Amino acid sequence: MSKEDKSKKKEQAEDLHVGSEESHTEDLSGDKGHSRKDKKHKTESPEEKEKHWQEKVDELNDKYLRLYSEFDNYRKRTLKERIELSKTASEDIILSLLPVIDDLERALTATISTSDEQEVLTKDGIDLILNKFRNILVQKGLEPISAVGEPFDVDFHDALTNIPAPSDDMKGKVIEEVVKGYKLNGKVIRYSKVVVGN
């Protein structure tokens, strides 16, 4: 509670107290006493009252403008930080993937020529690069969604079609995974596209 509010409440309490004393005095003596409020109002002219209230309005307006400008500065600063963060958020993942690009470029230069002059990449080299790529993504929080043999779950799977189940225990379960789904830090970023047995 501000000092102004406290002083207003104090004045109101005094006015009530003085008013009750006046009525009590009038009852006893029959004279009308003068309250402090009446004396205060007689000494304070309408111009002084207006000046007093104008000062209060100016003070409150100044507080409001300061608060508004502080909030506006905060809003602009957080917006700028958010834009900068979105620009640099992918920097870390891209830096982690650069070695995979290097390995793929090396694999292209290390191709093997077959007897009919066609160049092929070795399966072992591609497997190594793929495993390295997967490990980097796993470190960043990516995890595949298990699908085949699992009960169909709309929170993780997207059913492309239903086919007759090869056995009774596969009813309502995923029979085939067409596109692998992934979660990033527990949030599904791509649903598994699956075929469900019924």
C-alpha positions as CSV (number, residue, x, y, z in Angstrom):
1,M,0.0,0.0,0.0
2,S,1.5,3.4,-1.0
3,K,2.0,6.3,1.4
4,E,-0.8,8.2,-0.5
5,D,-3.3,5.4,0.2
6,K,-2.3,5.2,3.8
7,S,-2.7,9.0,4.3
8,K,-6.1,8.9,2.6
9,K,-7.3,6.1,4.9
10,K,-5.9,8.1,7.9
11,E,-7.8,11.2,6.8
12,Q,-11.0,9.2,6.3
13,A,-10.7,7.7,9.8
14,E,-10.0,11.1,11.3
15,D,-13.1,12.5,9.5
16,L,-15.2,9.7,10.9
17,H,-13.9,10.2,14.4
18,V,-14.3,14.0,14.2
19,G,-17.8,13.6,12.8
20,S,-18.9,11.3,15.6
21,E,-17.4,13.8,18.1
22,E,-19.4,16.6,16.5
23,S,-22.6,14.8,16.7
24,H,-21.9,14.0,20.3
25,T,-21.0,17.6,21.0
26,E,-24.1,18.8,19.2
27,D,-26.2,16.5,21.3
28,L,-24.7,17.7,24.6
29,S,-24.4,21.4,24.0
30,G,-26.6,22.1,21.0
31,D,-23.6,24.0,19.3
32,K,-22.3,23.0,16.0
33,G,-18.5,22.4,16.2
34,H,-16.1,22.9,13.4
35,S,-14.3,19.8,12.2
36,R,-10.7,19.7,11.0
37,K,-12.0,18.8,7.6
38,D,-14.1,21.9,7.4
39,K,-11.1,24.0,8.5
40,K,-8.9,22.2,5.9
41,H,-11.4,22.8,3.1
42,K,-11.8,26.5,4.1
43,T,-8.0,27.0,3.9
44,E,-7.6,25.0,0.6
45,S,-8.9,26.8,-2.5
46,P,-10.3,25.0,-5.6
47,E,-7.1,26.0,-7.5
48,E,-4.9,24.4,-4.9
49,K,-7.0,21.2,-4.9
50,E,-6.8,21.1,-8.7
51,K,-3.1,21.6,-8.6
52,H,-2.7,18.9,-5.9
53,W,-4.7,16.3,-8.0
54,Q,-2.9,17.3,-11.2
55,E,0.4,16.6,-9.4
56,K,-0.9,13.2,-8.4
57,V,-2.1,12.5,-12.0
58,D,1.3,13.5,-13.4
59,E,3.1,11.4,-10.9
60,L,1.0,8.3,-11.7
61,N,1.3,9.0,-15.4
62,D,5.1,9.2,-15.1
63,K,5.2,5.8,-13.2
64,Y,3.0,4.2,-15.9
65,L,5.3,5.5,-18.7
66,R,8.4,4.3,-17.0
67,L,6.9,0.8,-16.4
68,Y,5.6,0.7,-20.0
69,S,9.1,1.6,-21.4
70,E,10.8,-1.0,-19.2
71,F,8.4,-3.7,-20.4
72,D,8.8,-2.6,-24.0
73,N,12.6,-2.8,-23.6
74,Y,12.3,-6.3,-22.0
75,R,10.0,-7.5,-24.9
76,K,12.4,-6.2,-27.5
77,R,15.4,-7.8,-25.8
78,T,13.8,-11.2,-25.5
79,L,12.6,-11.1,-29.1
80,K,16.1,-10.3,-30.3
81,E,17.6,-13.1,-28.1
82,R,15.0,-15.6,-29.5
83,I,15.9,-14.6,-33.1
84,E,19.6,-15.1,-32.4
85,L,19.0,-18.4,-30.7
86,S,17.0,-19.7,-33.6
87,K,19.7,-18.7,-36.0
88,T,22.5,-20.5,-34.0
89,A,20.5,-23.4,-32.6
90,S,21.4,-25.7,-35.5
91,E,25.1,-24.8,-35.3
92,D,25.9,-27.5,-32.8
93,I,24.2,-30.3,-34.8
94,I,25.8,-29.1,-38.1
95,L,29.3,-29.1,-36.5
96,S,28.7,-32.7,-35.3
97,L,27.6,-33.8,-38.8
98,L,30.6,-32.3,-40.6
99,P,32.8,-35.4,-39.9
100,V,30.1,-37.6,-41.6
101,I,30.3,-35.4,-44.7
102,D,34.1,-35.8,-44.6
103,D,33.8,-39.6,-44.4
104,L,31.3,-39.7,-47.3
105,E,33.7,-37.6,-49.4
106,R,36.6,-40.0,-48.6
107,A,34.4,-43.0,-49.4
108,L,33.6,-41.5,-52.8
109,T,37.3,-41.1,-53.6
110,A,38.0,-44.6,-52.4
111,T,35.7,-46.4,-54.8
112,I,36.5,-49.7,-56.2
113,S,36.4,-50.4,-59.9
114,T,34.7,-53.7,-60.9
115,S,35.7,-55.8,-63.9
116,D,33.2,-53.9,-66.2
117,E,34.8,-50.5,-65.2
118,Q,31.9,-49.5,-62.9
119,E,32.8,-47.9,-59.6
120,V,31.2,-49.2,-56.4
121,L,31.5,-48.3,-52.8
122,T,32.4,-51.0,-50.3
123,K,29.6,-52.0,-48.0
124,D,31.8,-52.0,-44.9
125,G,32.8,-48.3,-45.5
126,I,29.1,-47.3,-45.9
127,D,28.2,-49.2,-42.7
128,L,30.9,-47.4,-40.7
129,I,29.7,-44.0,-42.0
130,L,26.0,-44.9,-41.2
131,N,26.9,-46.1,-37.7
132,K,28.9,-42.9,-37.0
133,F,26.0,-40.8,-38.3
134,R,23.5,-42.7,-36.1
135,N,25.7,-42.4,-33.0
136,I,25.9,-38.6,-33.5
137,L,22.2,-38.3,-33.7
138,V,21.7,-40.6,-30.7
139,Q,24.0,-38.3,-28.7
140,K,21.8,-35.3,-29.7
141,G,18.7,-37.1,-28.2
142,L,17.3,-38.9,-31.3
143,E,15.9,-42.4,-30.8
144,P,14.1,-44.7,-33.2
145,I,10.6,-45.8,-32.4
146,S,10.3,-49.5,-32.2
147,A,7.5,-50.8,-34.4
148,V,7.5,-54.4,-35.8
149,G,5.8,-56.8,-33.4
150,E,4.7,-53.9,-31.1
151,P,1.0,-53.2,-30.5
152,F,-0.3,-50.5,-32.7
153,D,-0.2,-47.1,-30.8
154,V,-1.5,-44.0,-32.4
155,D,0.9,-41.9,-30.3
156,F,3.8,-43.4,-32.2
157,H,2.5,-45.1,-35.3
158,D,0.7,-44.0,-38.4
159,A,-1.2,-46.9,-40.0
160,L,-1.0,-47.0,-43.8
161,T,-3.1,-50.1,-44.2
162,N,-4.5,-53.1,-42.4
163,I,-3.9,-56.7,-43.6
164,P,-5.0,-60.1,-42.3
165,A,-2.7,-61.0,-39.5
166,P,-0.5,-64.1,-40.2
167,S,-1.3,-65.4,-36.7
168,D,-3.7,-64.6,-33.9
169,D,-1.0,-63.1,-31.6
170,M,-0.2,-60.5,-34.4
171,K,-3.7,-59.1,-34.4
172,G,-3.6,-55.4,-33.6
173,K,0.1,-55.4,-33.8
174,V,2.5,-53.9,-36.4
175,I,3.4,-56.4,-39.1
176,E,5.7,-54.2,-41.2
177,E,7.4,-50.9,-40.9
178,V,7.4,-48.9,-44.1
179,V,9.0,-45.7,-42.8
180,K,11.0,-45.6,-39.5
181,G,9.7,-43.1,-36.9
182,Y,11.9,-41.1,-34.5
183,K,11.6,-39.3,-31.2
184,L,13.8,-36.4,-30.2
185,N,14.3,-36.1,-26.4
186,G,11.1,-38.0,-25.9
187,K,9.0,-36.0,-28.3
188,V,7.8,-37.7,-31.5
189,I,9.2,-35.8,-34.5
190,R,8.2,-38.4,-37.1
191,Y,5.6,-41.1,-36.7
192,S,6.4,-44.7,-37.9
193,K,4.4,-45.5,-41.1
194,V,3.3,-49.1,-40.5
195,V,1.1,-51.9,-41.7
196,V,-1.2,-53.3,-39.0
197,G,-2.6,-56.8,-38.8
198,N,-6.3,-57.4,-38.1
